[in-house]
Amino acid sequence: MKTINVVAAVIRDKDRVLATARGYGDYKGFWEFPGGKIEEGETPEGALVREIKEELDINIKVNNYIDTVEFDYPEFHLSMKCYFCSILFGNLILKEAEDSRWLSKEQLDSVNWLPADLVIVDSVRELLKGNYVN
């Protein structure tokens, strides 16, 4: 089975995180933490900065590594490195997603997450309860 290596940004603003709804493909309308594929020669952090600039037109700072999600979709295996990030500057513009929401820990279950992203939601909720500093 083919493995796809991606990165995901859990973009944090105080006690909320950003979720985006896919605007295309088999999982159109499902929610995810934004990010994308790591290109040849890129570090995960570099890929994340590039992908978020391309998808959301904002510049981010990659802060803490959260976890790597290993998930088998029917067509491929996904290896997704997840990081807490913060916005450095820019105005959020959805270039690929069809919607976005800032979710508090209580609102994390209010959207229909992609299966791989759902794996990390409980970890994000726990981290939002703590005194994590951006």
N, CA, C and O of each residue as an XYZ file, in Angstrom:
536
protein
N       0.851     -1.187      0.000
C       0.000      0.000      0.000
C       0.893      1.245      0.000
O       1.884      1.318      0.727
N       0.527      2.199     -0.814
C       1.290      3.436     -0.926
C       1.136      4.278      0.351
O       0.042      4.390      0.905
N       2.255      4.868      0.808
C       2.223      5.770      1.964
C       2.323      7.213      1.481
O       3.170      7.547      0.652
N       1.449      8.060      2.011
C       1.491      9.494      1.722
C       1.878     10.206      3.016
O       1.222     10.053      4.046
N       2.955     10.985      2.942
C       3.444     11.732      4.107
C       2.932     13.158      4.052
O       3.195     13.891      3.098
N       2.200     13.543      5.085
C       1.627     14.886      5.141
C       1.892     15.523      6.501
O       2.331     14.870      7.448
N       1.612     16.813      6.559
C       1.701     17.572      7.805
C       0.362     18.272      8.037
O      -0.349     18.607      7.089
N       0.034     18.486      9.306
C      -1.204     19.170      9.656
C      -0.919     20.234     10.710
O      -0.176     20.005     11.664
N      -1.529     21.405     10.514
C      -1.360     22.525     11.445
C      -2.578     22.633     12.342
O      -3.696     22.842     11.873
N      -2.345     22.488     13.637
C      -3.394     22.776     14.615
C      -3.123     24.227     15.011
O      -2.402     24.512     15.967
N      -3.731     25.136     14.236
C      -3.477     26.571     14.416
C      -4.295     27.048     15.612
O      -5.522     26.947     15.639
N      -3.574     27.567     16.591
C      -4.200     27.923     17.852
C      -4.288     29.438     18.021
O      -3.344     30.173     17.734
N      -5.440     29.873     18.493
C      -5.644     31.257     18.895
C      -6.270     31.209     20.282
O      -7.473     30.988     20.421
N      -5.453     31.416     21.303
C      -5.866     31.299     22.708
C      -6.442     29.906     22.969
O      -5.706     28.920     22.931
N      -7.747     29.813     23.232
C      -8.340     28.522     23.576
C      -9.122     27.891     22.424
O      -9.974     27.031     22.646
N      -8.830     28.319     21.195
C      -9.529     27.775     20.029
C      -8.515     27.304     18.983
O      -7.377     27.770     18.942
N      -8.960     26.366     18.140
C      -8.126     25.893     17.031
C      -8.920     25.998     15.736
O     -10.151     25.961     15.736
N      -8.190     26.129     14.635
C      -8.815     26.296     13.326
C      -9.047     24.946     12.657
O      -8.149     24.107     12.586
N     -10.267     24.755     12.171
C     -10.607     23.587     11.361
C     -11.106     24.085     10.009
O     -11.756     25.128      9.925
N     -10.799     23.335      8.950
C     -11.272     23.708      7.612
C     -12.040     22.542      7.000
O     -11.757     21.379      7.285
N     -13.012     22.868      6.160
C     -13.813     21.847      5.477
C     -13.267     21.669      4.061
O     -13.078     22.642      3.331
N     -13.022     20.433      3.688
C     -12.503     20.125      2.351
C     -13.468     20.588      1.274
O     -14.677     20.380      1.374
N     -12.923     21.212      0.254
C     -13.746     21.701     -0.844
C     -13.694     20.821     -2.078
O     -14.215     21.210     -3.123
N     -13.075     19.635     -1.992
C     -12.879     18.807     -3.180
C     -12.691     17.335     -2.796
O     -12.460     17.013     -1.631
N     -12.792     16.467     -3.771
C     -12.434     15.060     -3.604
C     -13.468     14.194     -2.924
O     -14.593     14.619     -2.661
N     -13.053     12.952     -2.642
C     -13.942     11.960     -2.040
C     -14.459     12.391     -0.677
O     -15.546     11.989     -0.262
N     -13.683     13.203      0.011
C     -14.062     13.611      1.367
C     -14.497     15.074      1.425
O     -14.331     15.736      2.449
N     -15.054     15.572      0.325
C     -15.549     16.953      0.267
C     -16.545     17.176      1.400
O     -17.444     16.365      1.617
N     -16.375     18.284      2.120
C     -17.278     18.614      3.219
C     -16.840     18.072      4.573
O     -17.362     18.493      5.605
N     -15.888     17.142      4.582
C     -15.342     16.669      5.850
C     -14.366     17.711      6.389
O     -13.768     18.463      5.620
N     -14.208     17.754      7.713
C     -13.367     18.758      8.354
C     -11.988     18.186      8.670
O     -11.829     16.988      8.904
N     -10.998     19.078      8.668
C      -9.617     18.658      8.912
C      -8.824     19.808      9.504
O      -9.241     20.966      9.475
N      -7.666     19.448     10.042
C      -6.681     20.462     10.384
C      -5.913     20.728      9.092
O      -5.437     19.784      8.462
N      -5.781     21.990      8.681
C      -5.180     22.274      7.371
C      -3.722     21.842      7.284
O      -3.021     21.740      8.291
N      -3.293     21.595      6.066
C      -1.916     21.164      5.821
C      -1.807     20.555      4.447
O      -2.571     20.897      3.544
N      -0.852     19.643      4.281
C      -0.695     19.021      2.969
C       0.532     18.145      2.897
O       1.157     17.820      3.906
N       0.862     17.769      1.661
C       1.955     16.832      1.422
C       3.327     17.469      1.613
O       3.538     18.648      1.329
N       4.242     16.652      2.101
C       5.642     17.066      2.221
C       6.310     16.783      0.882
O       6.286     15.651      0.398
N       6.901     17.800      0.291
C       7.569     17.636     -1.003
C       9.011     17.196     -0.812
O       9.595     17.373      0.257
N       9.567     16.627     -1.857
C      10.954     16.154     -1.853
C      11.896     17.243     -1.354
O      11.881     18.363     -1.865
N      12.716     16.916     -0.354
C      13.709     17.858      0.161
C      13.203     18.819      1.221
O      13.984     19.600      1.764
N      11.902     18.777      1.529
C      11.346     19.675      2.540
C      11.381     19.036      3.928
O      11.274     17.818      4.068
N      11.531     19.872      4.939
C      11.316     19.408      6.306
C       9.800     19.443      6.549
O       9.087     20.167      5.855
N       9.307     18.681      7.511
C       7.870     18.772      7.827
C       7.447     20.201      8.172
O       6.391     20.668      7.746
N       8.287     20.884      8.950
C       7.951     22.266      9.348
C       7.918     23.198      8.134
O       7.031     24.044      8.020
N       8.876     23.043      7.243
C       8.911     23.866      6.029
C       7.704     23.607      5.143
O       7.124     24.535      4.580
N       7.329     22.333      5.023
C       6.151     21.975      4.228
C       4.898     22.598      4.821
O       4.024     23.063      4.090
N       4.810     22.608      6.144
C       3.631     23.153      6.808
C       3.501     24.656      6.568
O       2.413     25.148      6.268
N       4.595     25.375      6.698
C       4.585     26.823      6.450
C       4.150     27.094      5.006
O       3.318     27.968      4.761
N       4.714     26.343      4.049
C       4.381     26.526      2.628
C       2.915     26.201      2.360
O       2.211     26.983      1.721
N       2.455     25.058      2.843
C       1.075     24.630      2.582
C       0.052     25.620      3.152
O      -0.936     25.939      2.490
N       0.283     26.101      4.366
C      -0.673     27.028      4.983
C      -0.686     28.359      4.236
O      -1.740     28.978      4.091
N       0.474     28.800      3.765
C       0.524     30.023      2.955
C      -0.269     29.826      1.660
O      -1.018     30.708      1.241
N      -0.093     28.642      1.024
C      -0.801     28.358     -0.232
C      -2.311     28.214     -0.033
O      -3.092     28.714     -0.842
N      -2.720     27.538      1.031
C      -4.138     27.230      1.237
C      -4.925     28.341      1.916
O      -6.099     28.551      1.609
N      -4.275     29.063      2.851
C      -5.007     30.016      3.690
C      -4.479     31.441      3.614
O      -5.058     32.350      4.208
N      -3.380     31.641      2.885
C      -2.781     32.967      2.688
C      -2.351     33.626      4.000
O      -2.411     34.848      4.139
N      -1.918     32.805      4.957
C      -1.383     33.354      6.198
C       0.011     32.783      6.445
O       0.355     31.710      5.949
N       0.793     33.510      7.211
C       2.110     33.046      7.616
C       2.016     32.545      9.047
O       1.490     33.226      9.928
N       2.537     31.336      9.263
C       2.444     30.729     10.585
C       3.824     30.467     11.171
O       4.836     30.417     10.471
N       3.814     30.302     12.482
C       4.987     29.833     13.216
C       4.656     28.417     13.665
O       3.612     28.185     14.273
N       5.545     27.466     13.366
C       5.358     26.095     13.833
C       5.915     26.020     15.244
O       7.103     26.255     15.465
N       5.057     25.693     16.191
C       5.443     25.641     17.595
C       5.754     24.204     18.012
O       6.808     23.676     17.657
N       4.875     23.580     18.743
C       5.134     22.266     19.318
C       4.630     21.126     18.451
O       3.536     21.193     17.890
N       5.440     20.074     18.347
C       5.020     18.823     17.719
C       4.004     18.159     18.641
O       4.221     18.088     19.851
N       2.898     17.673     18.083
C       1.866     17.009     18.886
C       2.017     15.491     18.787
O       2.222     14.814     19.794
N       1.915     14.963     17.567
C       1.952     13.516     17.377
C       1.970     13.217     15.886
O       1.731     14.102     15.064
N       2.256     11.963     15.541
C       2.132     11.499     14.165
C       1.001     10.485     14.124
O       1.003      9.497     14.859
N       0.038     10.746     13.252
C      -1.091      9.847     13.067
C      -0.766      8.909     11.909
O      -0.409      9.352     10.818
N      -0.894      7.618     12.160
C      -0.750      6.608     11.113
C      -2.144      6.063     10.854
O      -2.769      5.515     11.762
N      -2.647      6.203      9.618
C      -4.026      5.822      9.336
C      -4.133      5.171      7.970
O      -3.574      5.666      6.991
N      -4.847      4.065      7.907
C      -5.066      3.368      6.634
C      -6.413      3.750      6.040
O      -7.469      3.386      6.559
N      -6.352      4.499      4.926
C      -7.534      4.724      4.100
C      -7.610      3.544      3.132
O      -6.624      2.822      2.981
N      -8.751      3.327      2.474
C      -8.841      2.188      1.554
C      -7.783      2.218      0.441
O      -7.293      1.168      0.026
N      -7.431      3.409     -0.041
C      -6.531      3.536     -1.194
C      -5.060      3.724     -0.829
O      -4.186      3.500     -1.666
N      -4.774      4.134      0.414
C      -3.394      4.459      0.784
C      -3.235      4.508      2.297
O      -4.217      4.533      3.040
N      -1.976      4.520      2.742
C      -1.655      4.715      4.159
C      -1.235      6.168      4.339
O      -0.405      6.670      3.581
N      -1.794      6.843      5.326
C      -1.463      8.237      5.608
C      -0.594      8.317      6.844
O      -0.929      7.756      7.887
N       0.525      9.016      6.726
C       1.376      9.317      7.870
C       1.350     10.839      8.031
O       1.908     11.565      7.208
N       0.696     11.319      9.103
C       0.436     12.755      9.260
C       1.084     13.288     10.541
O       0.669     12.950     11.649
N       2.104     14.122     10.365
C       2.746     14.788     11.506
C       1.929     16.036     11.849
O       1.660     16.871     10.986
N       1.538     16.149     13.125
C       0.676     17.244     13.568
C       1.444     18.174     14.508
O       2.175     17.722     15.389
N       1.267     19.470     14.305
C       1.973     20.488     15.089
C       1.012     21.582     15.533
O       0.118     21.977     14.786
N       1.206     22.070     16.761
C       0.556     23.306     17.159
C       1.265     24.443     16.437
O       2.494     24.478     16.377
N       0.487     25.370     15.892
C       1.036     26.517     15.170
C       0.299     27.779     15.616
O      -0.776     27.710     16.211
N       0.894     28.920     15.318
C       0.232     30.192     15.581
C       0.397     31.082     14.355
O       1.339     30.930     13.578
N      -0.538     32.008     14.200
C      -0.497     32.924     13.058
C       0.483     34.046     13.365
O       0.387     34.705     14.400
N       1.429     34.254     12.450
C       2.358     35.380     12.570
C       1.713     36.629     11.994
O       1.657     37.669     12.650
N       1.221     36.521     10.750
C       0.519     37.639     10.125
C      -0.241     37.155      8.901
O      -0.025     36.047      8.408
N      -1.132     38.009      8.425
C      -1.948     37.700      7.255
C      -3.407     37.596      7.632
O      -3.760     37.400      8.794
N      -4.243     37.729      6.625
C      -5.686     37.585      6.800
C      -6.116     36.272      6.170
O      -5.803     35.994      5.012
N      -6.827     35.478      6.934
C      -7.249     34.157      6.498
C      -8.128     34.235      5.249
O      -9.201     34.838      5.267
N      -7.654     33.616      4.165
C      -8.419     33.535      2.918
C      -8.461     32.066      2.513
O      -7.418     31.437      2.334
N      -9.668     31.520      2.368
C      -9.807     30.105      2.002
C      -9.591     29.944      0.502
O     -10.428     30.361     -0.297
N      -8.473     29.340      0.122
C      -8.166     29.139     -1.290
C      -8.573     27.752     -1.779
O      -8.821     27.571     -2.970
N      -8.644     26.770     -0.877
C      -9.023     25.410     -1.260
C     -10.198     24.887     -0.440
O     -11.017     24.126     -0.952
N     -10.287     25.280      0.807
C     -11.361     24.799      1.686
C     -12.666     25.514      1.369
O     -12.668     26.628      0.844
N     -13.787     24.854      1.698
C     -15.083     25.487      1.441
C     -15.618     26.225      2.661
O     -16.573     26.995      2.557
N     -14.997     25.988      3.828
C     -15.444     26.663      5.043
C     -14.339     26.548      6.087
O     -13.431     25.726      5.956
N     -14.425     27.378      7.123
C     -13.494     27.270      8.249
C     -14.231     27.683      9.514
O     -15.189     28.455      9.477
N     -13.753     27.146     10.637
C     -14.329     27.501     11.939
C     -13.224     27.479     12.980
O     -12.313     26.652     12.933
N     -13.329     28.413     13.922
C     -12.494     28.373     15.119
C     -13.282     27.600     16.159
O     -14.395     27.989     16.514
N     -12.710     26.505     16.652
C     -13.411     25.627     17.579
C     -12.741     25.611     18.948
O     -11.524     25.457     19.057
N     -13.559     25.772     19.995
C     -13.062     25.589     21.362
C     -13.020     24.089     21.649
O     -13.511     23.289     20.853
N     -12.437     23.710     22.781
C     -12.375     22.274     23.114
C     -13.773     21.673     23.213
O     -13.962     20.494     22.913
N     -14.760     22.474     23.633
C     -16.139     21.985     23.741
C     -16.794     21.821     22.367
O     -17.758     21.068     22.226
N     -16.279     22.516     21.364
C     -16.895     22.477     20.029
C     -16.209     21.495     19.069
O     -16.635     21.359     17.922
N     -15.164     20.819     19.521
C     -14.411     19.938     18.619
C     -15.254     18.818     18.023
O     -14.965     18.347     16.923
N     -16.291     18.387     18.732
C     -17.140     17.312     18.222
C     -18.296     17.827     17.361
O     -19.161     17.046     16.965
N     -18.321     19.125     17.068
C     -19.447     19.705     16.331
C     -19.287     19.607     14.816
O     -20.192     19.989     14.074
N     -18.150     19.102     14.352
C     -17.940     18.961     12.905
C     -17.645     17.498     12.563
O     -17.264     16.712     13.430
N     -17.827     17.150     11.300
C     -17.601     15.795     10.812
C     -16.151     15.684     10.320
O     -15.853     16.012      9.172
N     -15.260     15.221     11.197
C     -13.825     15.167     10.903
C     -13.491     14.072      9.893
O     -14.160     13.041      9.831
N     -12.454     14.310      9.111
C     -11.858     13.245      8.309
C     -11.395     12.146      9.275
O     -10.985     12.453     10.394
N     -11.454     10.877      8.864
C     -11.077      9.801      9.780
C      -9.691      9.958     10.414
O      -9.545      9.729     11.614
N      -8.685     10.338      9.651
C      -7.332     10.475     10.213
C      -7.257     11.640     11.192
O      -6.578     11.539     12.214
N      -7.936     12.735     10.901
C      -7.915     13.900     11.792
C      -8.644     13.609     13.096
O      -8.272     14.122     14.151
N      -9.687     12.782     13.019
C     -10.440     12.417     14.212
C      -9.543     11.746     15.253
O      -9.779     11.874     16.454
N      -8.516     11.032     14.790
C      -7.585     10.340     15.685
C      -6.903     11.329     16.638
O      -6.658     10.995     17.797
N      -6.598     12.530     16.169
C      -5.835     13.506     16.961
C      -6.739     14.448     17.765
O      -6.248     15.166     18.636
N      -8.042     14.457     17.491
C      -8.952     15.415     18.140
C      -8.923     15.312     19.664
O      -8.893     16.335     20.347
N      -8.932     14.092     20.205
C      -8.912     13.957     21.670
C      -7.619     14.496     22.270
O      -7.636     15.093     23.347
N      -6.499     14.291     21.582
C      -5.218     14.840     22.051
C      -5.253     16.366     22.041
O      -4.780     17.010     22.977
N      -5.811     16.935     20.986
C      -5.923     18.398     20.892
C      -6.809     18.920     22.018
O      -6.490     19.932     22.643
N      -7.913     18.239     22.278
C      -8.821     18.658     23.363
C      -8.079     18.671     24.700
O      -8.196     19.627     25.467
N      -7.318     17.614     24.979
C      -6.569     17.532     26.230
C      -5.521     18.643     26.322
O      -5.334     19.243     27.381
N      -4.847     18.908     25.212
C      -3.825     19.962     25.209
C      -4.449     21.340     25.400
O      -3.837     22.213     26.015
N      -5.658     21.545     24.881
C      -6.344     22.828     25.071
C      -6.779     23.017     26.529
O      -6.937     24.150     26.982
N      -6.971     21.925     27.260
C      -7.338     22.024     28.673
C      -6.160     22.470     29.525
O      -6.334     23.099     30.569
N      -4.965     22.139     29.068
C      -3.767     22.435     29.845
C      -3.335     23.880     29.716
O      -4.035     24.710     29.137
N      -2.192     24.157     30.255
C      -1.649     25.513     30.207
C      -0.592     25.645     29.123
O       0.459     26.255     29.324
N      -0.894     25.057     27.966
C       0.028     25.137     26.827
C       0.224     26.604     26.452
O      -0.741     27.362     26.360
N       1.453     26.991     26.240
C       1.752     28.374     25.854
C       2.214     28.374     24.410
O       3.111     27.620     24.036
N       1.602     29.218     23.607
C       1.973     29.340     22.192
C       3.372     29.900     22.067
O       3.868     30.078     20.954
